[in-house]
Amino acid sequence: MLAGASLLLASCSGGGNSGNGASEGGSASSPGASSPSASASAPESAAASPASASQASASPANASPQEKVTLSFWYGWTGPEGEAIEKLIKQFNDSHPNITVKGLSQSDYQKQLTAITGGNPPDIASQFGQNVAAWGTKGAMIPLDDYIAKDNVDLNDFIPGALVSSQYDGHTYALPIAMHFTMLFYNKKMLADAGYSAPPATMTELKEYAEKLSVVQKDGRLEVLGLWPGIDSYTFSQVYGGKFWDPDTKQVTPDDPGFKQAVQFSKDLWDKYGSENLDRFSASLGKYQSAQNPFFSGKYAMTIDGEWLPTFIKQFAPSLDYGIAPIPYSEDHPELKNAGNINTSVLYIPKGAKHPDASWEFIKWFTDKQQLVQFTAALGNLPTRASTLDDPSYDAVPGFKEFTDYAKSPNLKSFPSLPFFSEYSDALTKAVNDILRGKTTIDDGLAGVKKTIQPLVK
């Protein structure tokens, strides 16, 4: 499932919606990155009793029903990924004679909201972690706290940066089943030809490599980019120690110095080439999931991308000699080495589900280690439990070792769990695009975001 919480470079994999790489000229987004649309607007009134979201979770009594029940499960995956889900559903049904789960591939999250507000929701559904706070506070999700306590689910085993997006205001509304973050991919031959024997380790080196590896004609036209300059500002904000929210003062902080540094890094690279040349270059690039992907075809020497990319390389560019490296760190913040931004896919029980106890049984089973490993290995997504990271099932997944090792870093964070994530993310994206294109300054653009979003805080 795509988890598009990243700014400018969106994370990907799963959900049957892996996007293509051709960006529109008006966007600063990386044309070599997938382009998911992950957010669905929060419901104005997701249930007949929205206040229930702040009350105790549904009663866990009789969690294993004695009478046979049938559950509907809406999930956001299609194709081979949907087949992997259906295989797990069959395993659950075979081992739970009193519960029958019927799956339906449904990636339209607006339809989830319509079903919930209409009083006819599925019993279980998948969602993006970034939407949990909004949906939970509006009453669209049943808190899982009592179920978790009753069954002694070890939340400490979940990767902290993955779990936090499923929680808000003291409640756990969902459990993460897959996570995604990005690392630095580099073309070994292109780096070697430029005199580099190792990938860049620091942000200073990243800028140096990006500039040296670019091939620019005398008239400014680009033939090769060392690195697309519209980088993932969420990830690089973590590199600089940036924050987006102050929980003590209840203030949004888009003007945090760390985020400003991330935007400045991107702006410096962008200005070196100019919007006109970058737009022209972008228009010439091939689709993301094809042999013409700019990293596969040698148009990018380096790219920031996720755990799904090695699978695409194996499919579309099997002879590509590439490496995977940590996101470079800032020399001012060496304590933040191996930083990154986590996005998640989650399972939850919709408000109004007819059989919440049985629904919990399925979610509990699905997020158990064995099933979680089977699911994420099949999809090529990263597991959300720390105890599964070294499971040998991942050995056959291309490029996974680098990512599962990186997943152990304490510097992997996620965007704050906020009910107004969608609005905040949209405002940040617009501001950064305007900054890169010279329509506003960093200070003015981010001040504008604060002015727009702070009134949404309740």
C-alpha positions as CSV (number, residue, x, y, z in Angstrom):
1,M,0.0,0.0,0.0
2,L,1.3,3.4,-0.9
3,A,2.0,5.6,2.1
4,G,2.4,9.0,0.7
5,A,3.4,11.0,3.7
6,S,6.7,12.0,2.1
7,L,7.0,15.5,0.8
8,L,8.2,15.8,-2.8
9,L,9.3,12.2,-3.0
10,A,6.5,9.9,-2.0
11,S,6.9,6.4,-0.6
12,C,5.5,3.4,-2.4
13,S,4.7,-0.2,-2.7
14,G,1.6,-2.2,-2.2
15,G,-1.9,-1.2,-2.8
16,G,-1.7,-1.8,-6.5
17,N,-1.1,1.9,-7.0
18,S,2.6,2.3,-7.5
19,G,2.4,5.3,-9.7
20,N,4.6,6.3,-12.6
21,G,7.5,8.6,-12.7
22,A,6.5,11.2,-15.2
23,S,5.7,14.3,-13.2
24,E,3.9,17.4,-14.5
25,G,6.0,20.4,-15.2
26,G,4.3,22.4,-12.5
27,S,5.4,20.2,-9.7
28,A,8.7,20.0,-7.9
29,S,8.2,16.4,-7.2
30,S,10.9,14.0,-8.4
31,P,9.9,12.6,-11.8
32,G,11.8,9.5,-10.9
33,A,9.7,8.8,-7.9
34,S,6.3,7.1,-7.5
35,S,3.5,9.5,-7.1
36,P,0.8,8.1,-4.9
37,S,-2.3,9.9,-3.7
38,A,-2.5,8.5,-0.2
39,S,-4.8,10.8,1.7
40,A,-8.5,10.7,1.9
41,S,-10.2,13.7,3.6
42,A,-11.2,13.2,7.1
43,P,-15.0,12.8,7.6
44,E,-16.9,15.7,9.0
45,S,-19.0,13.2,10.9
46,A,-17.8,9.7,10.5
47,A,-20.3,8.1,12.8
48,A,-23.5,8.7,14.6
49,S,-21.6,9.2,17.8
50,P,-18.2,10.8,17.0
51,A,-17.5,11.3,20.7
52,S,-17.0,7.5,20.9
53,A,-13.5,7.9,19.5
54,S,-12.4,9.4,22.8
55,Q,-14.2,6.8,24.9
56,A,-12.9,3.4,25.9
57,S,-12.5,0.9,23.0
58,A,-15.1,-1.7,22.2
59,S,-15.5,-4.4,24.8
60,P,-13.2,-7.3,24.2
61,A,-15.5,-9.7,25.9
62,N,-16.2,-12.9,23.9
63,A,-13.4,-12.0,21.5
64,S,-13.6,-15.5,20.1
65,P,-17.2,-15.8,19.1
66,Q,-19.0,-19.1,19.8
67,E,-21.5,-18.4,17.0
68,K,-20.2,-18.4,13.4
69,V,-19.8,-14.9,12.0
70,T,-18.7,-13.6,8.6
71,L,-16.5,-10.6,8.3
72,S,-15.9,-8.2,5.4
73,F,-12.4,-7.0,5.0
74,W,-11.6,-4.1,2.6
75,Y,-8.0,-3.9,1.7
76,G,-6.1,-1.5,-0.6
77,W,-4.0,-4.0,-2.6
78,T,-4.5,-5.5,-6.1
79,G,-2.9,-7.9,-8.4
80,P,-0.2,-10.2,-6.9
81,E,-0.3,-8.2,-3.7
82,G,-4.0,-8.8,-3.4
83,E,-3.4,-12.5,-4.0
84,A,-1.0,-12.5,-1.1
85,I,-3.7,-11.0,1.1
86,E,-6.2,-13.5,0.0
87,K,-3.8,-16.3,0.8
88,L,-3.5,-15.1,4.4
89,I,-7.3,-14.7,4.6
90,K,-7.7,-18.4,3.6
91,Q,-5.1,-19.4,6.3
92,F,-7.1,-17.5,8.9
93,N,-10.4,-19.0,7.8
94,D,-8.9,-22.5,7.9
95,S,-7.7,-22.0,11.4
96,H,-10.7,-20.2,12.8
97,P,-13.8,-22.3,12.2
98,N,-16.2,-19.8,13.8
99,I,-15.0,-16.8,11.7
100,T,-15.1,-16.4,8.0
101,V,-13.3,-13.4,6.5
102,K,-14.3,-12.3,3.0
103,G,-11.8,-10.0,1.4
104,L,-12.5,-7.2,-1.1
105,S,-9.9,-5.1,-2.9
106,Q,-11.0,-1.6,-2.4
107,S,-8.4,1.2,-2.7
108,D,-10.9,4.0,-2.8
109,Y,-10.7,5.4,0.7
110,Q,-13.5,7.8,0.1
111,K,-15.8,4.8,-0.3
112,Q,-14.6,3.6,3.2
113,L,-15.8,7.0,4.6
114,T,-19.1,6.8,2.8
115,A,-19.7,3.3,4.1
116,I,-18.8,4.3,7.7
117,T,-20.9,7.5,7.6
118,G,-23.8,5.5,6.0
119,G,-23.7,2.9,8.8
120,N,-22.7,0.0,6.6
121,P,-18.9,-0.3,7.1
122,P,-16.7,-3.3,6.5
123,D,-15.7,-5.2,9.7
124,I,-12.0,-4.7,9.0
125,A,-10.2,-2.2,6.7
126,S,-6.7,-1.1,5.7
127,Q,-5.6,2.5,5.7
128,F,-2.6,4.7,5.7
129,G,-1.1,5.5,9.1
130,Q,-1.0,9.2,8.3
131,N,-4.9,9.3,8.3
132,V,-5.4,7.5,11.6
133,A,-5.5,10.6,13.8
134,A,-8.1,12.3,11.6
135,W,-10.3,9.3,11.2
136,G,-9.9,8.3,14.9
137,T,-10.9,11.6,16.3
138,K,-13.9,11.9,14.0
139,G,-15.2,8.6,15.2
140,A,-14.4,6.5,12.1
141,M,-12.2,4.0,14.0
142,I,-12.8,2.0,17.1
143,P,-9.9,2.4,19.7
144,L,-8.1,-0.9,20.2
145,D,-6.8,-0.2,23.7
146,D,-8.9,-2.6,25.6
147,Y,-8.3,-5.4,23.2
148,I,-4.5,-4.8,23.3
149,A,-4.5,-4.8,27.1
150,K,-6.7,-8.0,27.4
151,D,-4.5,-10.0,25.0
152,N,-1.2,-8.6,26.2
153,V,-0.1,-7.5,22.8
154,D,3.5,-6.3,23.0
155,L,3.4,-2.9,21.5
156,N,7.1,-2.4,22.4
157,D,8.0,-4.9,19.7
158,F,6.6,-2.5,17.0
159,I,9.1,-0.1,15.5
160,P,8.4,3.1,17.4
161,G,8.3,5.3,14.3
162,A,5.8,2.9,12.7
163,L,3.5,2.6,15.8
164,V,3.2,6.3,16.6
165,S,1.2,6.9,13.4
166,S,-1.4,4.5,14.6
167,Q,-1.9,6.4,17.9
168,Y,-3.4,9.7,18.9
169,D,-4.4,11.4,22.1
170,G,-3.6,8.4,24.2
171,H,-5.4,5.9,22.0
172,T,-4.2,3.2,19.6
173,Y,-6.7,3.2,16.7
174,A,-4.9,0.7,14.4
175,L,-1.9,-1.6,14.1
176,P,0.8,-1.1,11.5
177,I,1.3,-4.1,9.1
178,A,3.9,-2.6,6.8
179,M,6.2,0.3,6.8
180,H,8.2,2.2,4.2
181,F,11.1,4.6,4.2
182,T,13.8,5.6,1.8
183,M,17.5,5.2,1.3
184,L,20.1,6.4,-1.1
185,F,20.5,4.4,-4.3
186,Y,23.5,5.0,-6.5
187,N,24.9,3.9,-9.9
188,K,28.3,2.3,-9.0
189,K,29.7,2.8,-12.5
190,M,28.7,6.4,-12.8
191,L,30.2,7.2,-9.4
192,A,33.4,5.3,-10.3
193,D,33.7,7.2,-13.6
194,A,33.5,10.4,-11.6
195,G,36.3,9.2,-9.3
196,Y,34.2,8.1,-6.3
197,S,34.9,4.8,-4.7
198,A,32.1,5.1,-2.1
199,P,28.7,6.8,-1.9
200,P,28.3,10.1,-0.1
201,A,28.2,9.9,3.6
202,T,27.4,13.5,4.6
203,M,25.1,16.2,3.2
204,T,28.1,18.2,2.1
205,E,29.3,15.2,0.1
206,L,25.8,14.6,-1.3
207,K,25.7,18.1,-2.7
208,E,29.2,17.7,-4.2
209,Y,28.4,14.3,-5.8
210,A,25.1,15.6,-7.1
211,E,26.8,18.5,-8.8
212,K,29.8,16.6,-10.2
213,L,27.7,13.7,-11.5
214,S,25.3,16.0,-13.4
215,V,25.9,16.5,-17.2
216,V,24.8,20.0,-18.3
217,Q,25.1,21.4,-21.9
218,K,26.4,24.9,-22.5
219,D,22.9,26.2,-22.9
220,G,21.8,24.8,-19.6
221,R,20.0,21.7,-20.9
222,L,20.4,18.7,-18.7
223,E,21.6,15.3,-20.0
224,V,22.1,13.6,-16.6
225,L,21.3,14.7,-13.0
226,G,23.4,13.6,-10.1
227,L,20.3,13.8,-8.0
228,W,16.9,15.2,-8.6
229,P,16.8,18.4,-6.5
230,G,13.2,18.2,-5.4
231,I,14.2,15.8,-2.6
232,D,12.0,14.3,0.1
233,S,12.0,17.2,2.6
234,Y,10.3,15.1,5.3
235,T,13.2,12.6,5.3
236,F,15.9,15.4,5.1
237,S,14.2,17.3,7.9
238,Q,14.9,14.3,10.1
239,V,18.6,14.5,9.0
240,Y,18.7,18.1,10.3
241,G,16.7,17.4,13.5
242,G,13.6,19.2,12.2
243,K,10.2,19.1,13.9
244,F,6.8,19.8,12.6
245,W,4.8,20.0,15.8
246,D,5.5,21.1,19.4
247,P,3.2,19.0,21.7
248,D,3.9,21.2,24.7
249,T,2.8,24.5,23.1
250,K,0.3,22.9,20.7
251,Q,2.0,24.8,17.9
252,V,2.7,23.6,14.3
253,T,6.3,24.3,13.5
254,P,6.9,24.4,9.7
255,D,9.4,27.1,10.4
256,D,11.6,24.9,12.5
257,P,15.3,25.5,11.7
258,G,15.8,21.8,10.8
259,F,13.1,21.8,8.1
260,K,14.4,25.1,6.8
261,Q,17.8,23.6,6.3
262,A,16.3,20.7,4.4
263,V,14.4,23.0,2.1
264,Q,17.5,25.2,1.7
265,F,19.5,22.1,0.6
266,S,16.9,21.4,-2.1
267,K,16.7,25.0,-3.1
268,D,20.4,25.3,-3.6
269,L,20.4,22.3,-6.0
270,W,17.3,23.5,-7.7
271,D,18.7,27.0,-8.4
272,K,21.9,25.6,-9.9
273,Y,19.9,24.3,-12.9
274,G,16.7,26.4,-12.9
275,S,13.1,25.5,-13.2
276,E,13.0,25.8,-17.0
277,N,15.8,23.3,-17.5
278,L,14.5,21.0,-14.9
279,D,11.0,21.0,-16.4
280,R,12.4,20.3,-19.8
281,F,14.5,17.4,-18.5
282,S,11.6,16.0,-16.5
283,A,9.4,15.9,-19.6
284,S,11.9,13.7,-21.3
285,L,12.0,11.1,-18.6
286,G,10.4,7.7,-18.8
287,K,7.8,6.1,-16.5
288,Y,8.8,5.0,-13.0
289,Q,7.8,1.3,-13.4
290,S,9.6,0.7,-16.7
291,A,13.1,0.3,-18.2
292,Q,13.0,4.0,-18.8
293,N,12.9,4.9,-15.1
294,P,15.6,7.7,-15.0
295,F,17.7,5.8,-12.5
296,F,17.6,2.6,-14.5
297,S,18.4,4.4,-17.8
298,G,21.3,6.4,-16.5
299,K,19.5,9.8,-16.4
300,Y,20.0,9.9,-12.6
301,A,23.3,8.9,-11.0
302,M,21.7,8.7,-7.6
303,T,18.1,8.6,-6.3
304,I,16.3,8.6,-3.0
305,D,13.8,5.7,-3.0
306,G,12.2,2.9,-1.0
307,E,12.5,-0.8,-0.4
308,W,10.4,-1.6,-3.4
309,L,12.9,-0.2,-5.9
310,P,15.3,-3.3,-6.0
311,T,12.3,-5.5,-7.1
312,F,11.7,-3.1,-10.0
313,I,15.4,-3.0,-10.8
314,K,15.4,-6.8,-11.0
315,Q,12.4,-6.7,-13.3
316,F,13.3,-3.8,-15.6
317,A,17.1,-3.3,-15.3
318,P,18.6,-6.6,-14.1
319,S,22.1,-5.7,-15.3
320,L,22.2,-2.4,-13.4
321,D,25.2,-2.2,-11.0
322,Y,23.9,-0.3,-8.1
323,G,24.4,0.2,-4.4
324,I,22.1,1.1,-1.4
325,A,23.5,3.5,1.2
326,P,22.2,5.3,4.3
327,I,20.7,8.7,3.9
328,P,23.7,11.1,4.3
329,Y,23.9,12.9,7.7
330,S,24.5,16.5,8.5
331,E,27.9,17.3,9.9
332,D,26.2,19.5,12.4
333,H,24.1,16.5,13.7
334,P,26.3,13.3,13.6
335,E,24.0,11.9,16.3
336,L,21.3,11.7,13.7
337,K,23.0,9.3,11.4
338,N,20.7,6.8,9.7
339,A,17.8,9.2,9.9
340,G,14.6,8.8,7.8
341,N,10.9,9.2,7.7
342,I,8.5,6.2,8.1
343,N,5.2,5.8,6.4
344,T,2.9,2.9,7.3
345,S,0.0,0.8,6.2
346,V,-2.4,-0.2,9.0
347,L,-5.4,-2.3,9.8
348,Y,-8.3,-1.0,11.9
349,I,-11.9,-1.7,12.9
350,P,-14.3,0.8,11.4
351,K,-16.9,2.4,13.7
352,G,-20.2,0.5,13.3
353,A,-18.5,-2.8,12.4
354,K,-21.1,-5.5,13.2
355,H,-18.5,-8.0,14.8
356,P,-15.7,-5.9,16.4
357,D,-14.6,-8.8,18.6
358,A,-14.1,-11.1,15.7
359,S,-12.5,-8.3,13.7
360,W,-9.9,-7.9,16.5
361,E,-9.2,-11.6,16.3
362,F,-8.2,-11.2,12.7
363,I,-6.1,-8.1,13.3
364,K,-4.3,-9.7,16.2
365,W,-3.6,-12.8,14.1
366,F,-2.5,-10.8,11.1
367,T,0.0,-8.7,13.1
368,D,1.5,-11.8,14.8
369,K,5.1,-12.3,13.8
370,Q,4.5,-15.3,11.5
371,Q,1.8,-13.7,9.5
372,L,3.5,-10.3,9.4
373,V,6.6,-11.9,7.9
374,Q,4.7,-13.8,5.4
375,F,2.7,-10.7,4.3
376,T,5.6,-8.3,4.1
377,A,8.0,-10.8,2.4
378,A,5.3,-11.5,-0.3
379,L,4.8,-7.8,-0.9
380,G,8.4,-6.7,-0.6
381,N,7.4,-4.3,2.2
382,L,9.2,-3.8,5.5
383,P,7.8,-5.4,8.6
384,T,6.7,-3.3,11.6
385,R,7.9,-5.6,14.4
386,A,11.5,-5.3,15.5
387,S,11.7,-9.0,16.3
388,T,11.1,-9.9,12.6
389,L,13.8,-7.8,11.0
390,D,16.3,-10.6,10.8
391,D,13.9,-13.3,9.7
392,P,15.4,-15.5,6.9
393,S,12.2,-15.2,4.9
394,Y,13.5,-11.8,3.7
395,D,16.8,-13.2,2.3
396,A,15.2,-13.8,-1.1
397,V,13.8,-10.2,-1.4
398,P,16.2,-8.0,-3.5
399,G,17.9,-5.3,-1.5
400,F,16.1,-6.1,1.7
401,K,19.2,-6.6,3.9
402,E,20.2,-2.9,3.7
403,F,16.7,-1.8,4.6
404,T,16.1,-4.2,7.5
405,D,19.4,-3.2,9.0
406,Y,18.5,0.4,8.6
407,A,15.1,-0.2,10.2
408,K,17.0,-0.8,13.5
409,S,18.0,2.9,13.6
410,P,16.5,4.9,16.5
411,N,16.6,7.9,14.1
412,L,13.8,6.7,11.9
413,K,10.8,8.8,12.8
414,S,7.4,9.5,11.3
415,F,5.5,12.7,10.7
416,P,3.5,13.7,13.9
417,S,0.2,12.0,14.2
418,L,-2.2,14.9,13.7
419,P,-5.9,15.1,12.7
420,F,-5.1,17.8,10.2
421,F,-2.3,15.9,8.5
422,S,-3.8,16.1,5.0
423,E,-4.2,19.9,5.2
424,Y,-0.7,20.3,6.7
425,S,1.0,18.1,4.1
426,D,-0.8,19.9,1.2
427,A,0.2,23.3,2.6
428,L,3.9,22.2,3.0
429,T,4.0,20.7,-0.5
430,K,2.6,23.9,-2.1
431,A,5.0,26.1,0.0
432,V,8.1,24.0,-0.9
433,N,7.1,23.9,-4.6
434,D,6.7,27.7,-4.6
435,I,10.0,28.2,-2.7
436,L,11.9,26.0,-5.3
437,R,10.3,27.9,-8.2
438,G,11.2,31.3,-6.7
439,K,7.6,32.4,-6.0
440,T,8.3,33.0,-2.4
441,T,11.2,32.8,0.1
442,I,11.8,30.0,2.6
443,D,10.9,32.3,5.6
444,D,7.7,33.7,4.0
445,G,6.6,30.4,2.5
446,L,6.8,28.5,5.7
447,A,5.4,31.4,7.8
448,G,2.4,31.1,5.4
449,V,2.0,27.5,6.2
450,K,2.0,28.2,9.9
451,K,-0.6,30.9,9.5
452,T,-2.9,28.6,7.5
453,I,-2.5,25.5,9.7
454,Q,-2.3,26.7,13.2
455,P,-6.1,27.6,13.3
456,L,-6.8,23.9,12.7
457,V,-5.3,23.0,16.1
458,K,-8.1,22.2,18.6
